Amino acid sequence: MISRFKDAPPTPAGQEDRGCATPNPELVMHASFRIGSTLLMASDCHGTGSPTFAGMSLSIAVFSLEEAREVYTALSDQGTILMELGPTFWSQGFAVVTDRFGVTWMINTLPYTV
């Protein structure tokens, strides 16, 4: 689920606006997603300056080489390819890319034995 500040209804007359001060209407007001049974929620509210994502990588595991190619193509669009998608000793398809937002991803096709 994702909603942007432009999607919010106006603050009713006489009520204090408790939102972010002068937000960019395209910024994310609220987003939520599940990983297993965990609900993660995120917002651009109160974010200032230029965001950075440094010092770590996220890893995404997929079940087929075709799915790895799809994820690789999507994440590398307007990003930087650090390691081309290809076979390794542990996987039929592995790649490392930094997406357009500066997040580095390791794409890993799970072994046949999973």
N, C-alpha and C positions, 0 to 999 in steps of 0.2 A: 504494500500500500504506500502511495506517495501523494502528498498534497503540497502545493506550492503556495507562497504567500498570496499570489494573485487569486487563488481559489477561496480564500477566507472571506466570510461574510463581513460586511462593515460592522464596526462596533456600534451597538445601540446608543442612541442619544442619552446622555446623563450617566453613562457607564465609562469607567476608566479603561483605556486601551492598554491591555496587559501584554500585548505582543511585542515584537522587537521594534526598536525605533527605526523608522524609515528603511524598512528592508527592501532589497531588490525584489521585485515581484516574481522573478524567476527562481529565486532561492527556495530550497526545500524547507517548508514549515514543519512538516512531520513525515517521516518515513518509518515503516516497520517491516521486518522480514524475519522469517524463522530459519534457524539452523537446528535441525532436530527438534527438541522440545523447548529450545531457548528462543525467546522473542527478543530481537534487537530493535531498538528504536533510535532514530537519528534526526538531527535538525541542523540547519545552517544558522539558526538563531544565536546571536551573541558571538558569532565567529568574526574575527577581525584579522586584518593583514592577509598575507598570501599563505594559503595552506601548503604544508609540505608533508611528505610521507617518506621518511628516510630511516635507514638503519635496519630494515627488515623487508621481507617479501611475504606475500600471501601465496598459498599453494592451492590449486584447484585440481581435484582428481576426477577424471572422466573414465567411462567404461569402454570407449571405442576410439579408434584412430580418427574416424569421421567426426565424432564429437570434439576431439582434440583440435582438429583443423578448424571447426566452426568457432570454438572459443579463442583459438590463436588468432584467427582473422579478425574477430570482433575486438579483442583486447589490443591488438597491434594497430588498428585503424587510428591514425593520427598519433600513434605512440612510437616507441623505439623498440626494435627487435634486438635483444641482447644475445639470444641463442636461438637459431632457427629450429623449427619443429623437426625432429628426427629421432631415430632409434638410439637407445642407450643400452647398456648391459642390463638395466633393470626395467626398461619400458620400451614398448614399440613406438612410443611417441612422447617426447619431452621437449619443452621449450621454455624460454624465459623472455618476457616482454615487460616493458614499462608502458602502462596505458597513458592516454592523453591527460590524465589527472596527476601523473607522477607516481602511481602505485605500481610496484614491481610484482609481477605474477609469475609463478612457476606452474606450468601446465603439465600434468603428468597423467599419461594413460596407464590405468591400473594393469597389473600383470594378468595374464590369462588365468592364473590360479585363483583369482578372487571369486 
